Amino acid sequence: MIASVSTIIPCYRCSKTIARAVDSVAKQTLRPTEVILVDDGSGDDTLEVLLQLQRDYGKDWLKVVALKENSGPAVARNTAWDMASHDYIAFLDSDDAWHPEKIAIQYSWMLKNPEIVLSGHRVVIQKEKTQFNHERIPSNIKSQKIDRNKILFSNVFCTSSVMMKRAINQRFSPSLRYSQDYFLWIEIILSGSQAKVLNFTGSYYFKHPFGEGGQTKNLLNGKAAEKEIYRRLCKSGSTTFLEWRILSLWSLAKYYRRVLICSLR
């Protein structure tokens, strides 16, 4: 049995980690129907590694797309999204990995709750050189509804935990180089769609979620992106002027908290 899920992985200079990510998809107890890897103009040996993975796993299951120039993860994910042909899409970053039961649990839950458009779950940081210590997934999956206020004040959805309905109209904003995922989650929820976080750990990070590597390394970029997101929401009328001021101050407080945490590591 396979799941009607398209897995989307944007790839940028990830030749050292992408095999681990794909391996975690291949080892799912319920496999997604397809995996789409998008090389975002890496300019190194990443594309060669992706093509070798395609030969290893088969081109019918693992598809590779090569963008001519680096355009950012929003464009890479949207490109794969437009190619996807299955009912649900699940995102995975090239330096992350999945628990082997992630798809089986989350996909089954989504089928039983068709009113939910977007779901996520918990993520744990895994030390690079240790074996996976897969947490036991509870038999009774509980969920928390993520409403307008919750998503405006906090990005509770780690991208590598997200599964969502493919046929929605929203897409990642190509004009945002950072926090495109957060903006998309906000747009989905503010449009009236329902979203929930499930109480199981289904994904693994191999670095801290901010201040260590990848797009989240530069804290100032993340702060600027949040500022722009809140400005857009206010300009479009999705939030009030007062809400915009409160959210901006909250974002500034989060930035200084992250600076302090990074300085203490």
N, C-alpha and C positions, 0 to 999 in steps of 0.2 A: 504494500500500500504506500502511496505517496501523497503528499499534501499539495493542494492547489495554491502553492506559494512560490513567488519569484523572489529569490534572494539577490539583493543589490549591494555590490561592494565597490566603492570608488577607490581607485588605486593611484597613488602618487609617490614615486620613489620608495616603494615598499617591498623590494625584492627579498628582504631578509625576514619579513613577517607574514607575507601573504599566504605562503604554503600552510602555515599554522591555522590561519583563519579559514581557508578552504577545507582543510582537513577536519576542522570542527563542524563544518556544514555536512561534509560527506559522512561523518560518523553519527549523524542524527538518527535516533530510533525511528523517526518518521521523516523521511527525506523530503525537502522541497523539490518541486518539479524541475526547477531550473536555477542556475546561478549565473548572474551577469556581472562580469568584471569590466570596469571602464578605466583604461589607462588615461589619466588626465595629463597628457603631454609630459611624461616624466623626464624624458631625455636621457635616461640611463639604461640599465639592463632590465628594468621592471617589465617592459613589454615582452621581452624574451622569456622571462620567468612565467608570465601569464600564459603565453602560448605553449610552453612546456606543460603547465598544469592542465591546459585544455587537451593536450595529447594524452596525458595520464588519465584524465577522468572522462574524456569523450566530449566531442563538440556538441552532441545533442543535449547534454546536461549542462556543460559549462561553456558559456558564450563569452567571447572577448571582443571589446570595442576599443579602438584606439583613437583618441582625440588628437588633432594635429597640434594643438597648443594648450598650455595649461590655462584652464578656465575656472578652476575652483570646484569644490565638492558639490555645490548646488547644480552646476551644469552637468557634472558627471552623473549625479544621482537622477536628475531629470531625464538625461539621455537613456539611462537604463530603464527608468520608469515607463518611458514611451515605448520601449521595446517589450516590456513585460506583458505576458498574455494570460496570467492566471488571476484568480479571484483576490488574492492577498499578496502584499509585498512585505518583505522583512529586510531591514537594513542591518548591515554589519560593516564596521570599519576594518580596514586592512590590517591594523595592529591589535585587534581584539579577537575574541573567540567565544564560542557558545557552549553551554552545558549540553550534553548529548540528548537531553529530553526537552530542550527549549521549544522546538517546533511542535512536537507531539502535544505538549501541555498547552502552549499558547494558541495554536491553531484549533485544537479541540474546544478550548474555551471560547474563542471567537465564533466558532460555528454555533455554539450553544447560546451565544449572546449576540445575535445579528444586529441589534440596535447600536452596538458599539462600533465606531469607525476606527478608533485609534486605541491601541493598548501598549503598555510597556511593563517592565518588571524590574526587580532589583539587580544591581550589578556589584560585583566584588572585585577588589584588586588582587591580582595573582602575582606572586613573586616570579620573576623571569626564569630562574633556574630550578624551580621546584616542580614536582609532578602536580597535575591537576588534582585538587581535592574536591571532587564534585559533592556539593551539598545534597542531602536527601530532600526531594521536593515533596511538600505536604500533599496528602491525598485530597484534602479539602481546600481548594484554591479560593482565597478570599480576595476581594478587590476594593480599591478606594476610588471613588469618583473624583475626577479632576475638573473642577468648575472654573469659571471665568477668573475669580479672584485668586485661586490657587496658582493657575498657570501664569498670570500676570506678574506675580511676585517671585515665582521660582520655576526654573526649568526642571521639572520632575521626570522628564523622559530622556534617558540616555539613548542616543541614536541607535546603538547596537542592541537595544532592547525592544525597539519599536516594531510592531506588526500592524498593518493598517489595510483598509480596503483599497484596492487598486483604482477603482472607478471614480474616486472623488475628483473634484475639479481643481483643487488647490495644488500648487507645486512649490518647490524651493525657489526662493528669490535669487536669481543670478547676480543681482546688483549688490548683494551682501556677500562679502568674502568670509565673514565670520558670523557665527550664531544663526546661520540660515535655518538650521533645524528648529531652534527655539521659536523663530518667527513663524515657521510653518505650523508648529503645534498650536501656537496662539491663534493663528488664522482659522485653523480647523475648529477649535473650541468656540471661538467667538462667532463662527458661522452658525452655531447651534448644534453641531455634531457632538456626540457623546464620546468621552474618553475615560479610560480607567488604568490604574496601575495595579498589577497583580502581585501577590505576596510570595513570590518565589525568586530565587536567584538563577537567572538564565544566561547571563553573559559575564565575561571576564575582561577586565582592564589589565594591562601590564605596566601601567604608569599611573601616576596620580591624575585625577580628572582636570586639574588645571596647574599651570606653572611648571610643567616638567618637559613636555614634548608635544609635537604636532601643532595643530592650530591653537590649542589652548595654552601653549607655552607663554605667549606674550599676553600678560594680563591687561595691558593698556588697550590692545586690539579688542579684547573681549568687552572691556568697559565701553569703548567707543561704539561697538556694534549694538550693545544693549541700549545705549543712548539714542542711536539712530532708530532702533525698533520702536522705542517708546514715542519718539517724535512722529514716526509714520502713523502710529496708532491714533495719536491725538489729532494729527492733520486730517485723517480719514473720518474722524468722528467716532471711532471705536472706543475711545476713552475720553473723559472730560479733561479740561485743562488742569483741574485740581488733581485728578488721578495722575496725570502726566508728571506734575511736580512731585507728588508723593513717590511715584515709581522711580523717578530720577534720583531722588535722595536715597531711596532704598538701594538702588544700583550702586551708588557711590559708597554706601556703607559696606556692601558686599565686596566691592573692590578692595577696600582697605583691610577688610577681614582676610581676604585671600593673600594680600601682600604680607600680612603678619604671619599667616600660616606657612607661607613659602619661606619666610626668613627664619622660621623655627625648625625647619626640616633638617 
